[in-house]
Amino acid sequence: MLDTGLTDKVVLVTGAGAGIGAATARAFAAQGARVAVHFLPVPESPPTEVAHELPDRETARRLAAELPGAVAVGMDLAEEHAAAGLLDEVERRLGPVDVLVNNAAHCASPDTIDTLTAVSLQRHYRVNVTAPALLTSELARRHDPSREAPCVVNISTDAARAFPGQLGYGTSKAALEAFTRGAALDLAAVGIRVNAVAPGPVQTGWMDDELLAHVRDIVPLGRAGEPAEIADAVLFLASHQARFVTGQVLQAAGGHAL
């Protein structure tokens, strides 16, 4: 087995209570990392219909309880001072962050060209672009040059180039990929690597049999992905094995959207 170099590292995974985020938290914990499991404090009445599960406080706490040294931390990433507040809390409980995984995303429905609203677009961009950008910037400002440089892995989508029917979500992910490349160049001088993983269709419980059959037809490898497969890609980009990799968007999509 290769040594990933992640033992005792502090890893913050945003949106980590379920799906790809939960699988990513488990993958890092299995390598001996101490994981901050971030969740969204869900309001009693969410403002829009959401396309995926919103993991709540108890779900995140249960996951953290399964993982040695893990903690659950709540924060609405759309809030103005979320980046500093979240990093403050993780540092207080675990120490400086070594790996930041920007996995949390806002994906609301409807999100079509004829249903776009300023409020919907603002939340898509605030959660999917602004929050990862500010977290990355705050992480860089806090970096102690006497310590090994941290790294960042952003979660995009393989359909970021064009996502008809999900315009706010798709275009915000395209912006996240552009940020990944720009931040990688800006931060290379201080050794901070910034990469992204772009998943294809992944079964996190939201696809029914009809949709899974459609996915089998459109994905060259003939199936939907599993959350653990995306987590493995994230783990690689954060590991010692990827120490000379930065500014890349790794598609983990079974050949979809090539």
N, C-alpha and C positions, 0 to 999 in steps of 0.2 A: 504494500500500500504506500502511496505517496504521502508525504507529510504536507498538509495544506498550510501549515503555519498559522492556524487559527485558534490553537489552544489558548484559553484565557483571554482572548480578544473580546472586547465589548462591541456587540453588534446591535444596532437599532434597525428594526424592520417595521416600517410604517404599514398600517393596515394589515396587521399580522394575525388577527383573530381567526381567520378562516381562509380556505382556498389556497392560492399560491403563497400568500403571506404566511399562513400557518405552516405549510410545507417547508418554506424557506427557514422559518424559525427553528423547526425541528432539525433541518439539515445542518445548520450552524451549531446547534446544541450537540448534535452527534459528533461534531469535530472538537468538542470541548470549549466552545465559545460560550460567553455569558450574554444572553439575549434580552433586549428590551422589546417586549411585545406591545406595540402601539395599537390603540383602538380609538374609534370615533365615539365620543359620548353621544349616543343617539337621542335626539329629542323625542318627546312623547308622540308627536305627529310630524314625521318627516315632511319637508316642504314639497317634495316631488316623488313620483313613483321611481324607484331605483331598479336597475336591471339585475343586480346581484345582491346577495345577502349582506346585510350590515351587521357584522359581528359586534355583540354588545360587551359591556364591562365583564359580565360573568363568564362569557365564552373566552375572553382574553385571559382572565384570571385562571380559569381552569387549564388553559394551555400553558401558561407560565408555571403553574404548579407541577406540570408534568416534566418540565425541563430544568435540569440542575442549574441553580444560580440565576434563573430568569426572573424578570419582573414584568408586570403589566403597567402600562402608562397611557393615560387618556389625554387626547388633545384634538380639538377641531382645527385641522390644518388650514381652513379658510380664514381663521382669525388673524388679525394683523401681526401680533407678536408671537405666533405659534412656534416659529422656528427656535427662537431663543428660549422660550418657555419649555419646550419639549427637551432640548439639549440640556437645559439646566436640571430638569428632573432626572434624566438618565445619568448625568454626571454625579448628581447627589446620591443616587442609589447604586450605581455600578462603576462609575469612573468615566474618564474621557472616551468618546466613541472612536473605535478603530475602523469600523465598517458601517456605512450608512446605506441601507437598502430602501430606496424610495419606491415603495410598492403601492401605497394607498392611492386610490383613484376615485373620482366622481364619475359615474356613468348613469345618467338619468334618461328616462324615457317619458315622452317622445323627444327625439333629438334629430328631427328631419328639417330640411330646408324651409318648409312651410310652417314649422312650429317653433323656430328659433326665437328666443327672447333674450333680452339683455341680462336678466337675472340668471337664466340657465347657462349662458355663455360665461358669465363672470365666475360662477361656481366651478364649472369645468376647468377654466384656466387657473383659478386661484388654487384649487386642489392639485391639479395634474401638472401644472407648470410652475406657478409662483412658489408654492410650498417646497417642491424639490429644489428649486433654484436657491431659495432663501436658506433652506437647511444646509445645502452644500456650501453656500457662502459663509454661513455662521460656523460650520465645521472647520472651514479653512482658516477663518479668523482666530479660532481657538487652538489651532494646531501649535503645539510646542515643538520647535525644531530639534530639541534634544530627544524627542520620541520618534519612533518609526512613523512615517506618514500614513494617515488614514486613506481609505479608498471609498468610492461611491459606486453603487450599481443602481441604475434607474430601470424601472419596468415600463416598457412601451407596449406596442402592439405591432404585429407584422403587417397590419393593414393601415399603418400610419400614413402611408403615401396617398391612400384614397380609401375612405370608409363611408360609402354612401349609406344614408339612413342613420348614421351616428356622427353627425358633423361636428358638434362641439367636442365630443370625446375624441374622435379621430384626429381633428386638427390640433387639439391640445397635445396629443401624443406626438404628433409630428414636430411641434415646437419643443417638446421635451427631448427629442432626438437631436435637434439642432443645438439645444442647450448642452447636451452631453458632449458634443464635439467641441463647442466653444470653450466650455469649462475645462475640458481636458487640456486644451492648449494653454489656457490661462494659468492652470495650476501645475503644469508639468515641471515648472522651475522649482517648485517646493516639494516635488515628489508625490503629489496627490494624484492618484489615477481616478478617472471617471469613465465608466462604461455603461452600456445598457443591454438589457435582454428584451427581445421582441417576441413574445409568445404568439403562436397561432391559436386556433380553437382549442380550448382546454376545458375538460369536463370537471367543473367544480360543483356539480349538482344541478346546474341550471338548464342543461340540455336534455330534452325528452328523446324518446326513441326515434321519432321522425327527424328531428334535427341531427341526431347522431348519424343516422343513415345518410343524410345530406353531406355531413362533414366527411364521411368515409369516401364520398364521391369526389370531393374537391381537394382533399389533402393527398398529395402523392404517396405518402407512406400508408394511406388507407385507414386512418383512425384519428380520433381526437387525442390530444396530449393529456398527460396526467400532471397534477400540480408538482409532484416530486421531480418530474423531468425538467420543469422550469427551474425549480430550486437547485438542481444540480448545475445548471448553466450559471446561475447566480453565484453559487459556491465556487465554481471554477474562476470566474472573473475576480472574486475577492481573495483568491488563494495565492500562495507563493508561486504556484505554477504559472500564473498570469502576470507576474511582476513586471513584464516588459510590454504589457498590453494596456493601451489607453485610447480613449476617443472612439471606441468601436461599438457598433450595435449588432449584437449576436442574435440572429434569428433562431429561435427554438420552436419550429413550426411544422416539422415533418415535410418540408418542401412547399408549404402553402405560401402563396403570394410572392413567389420568386419572380 
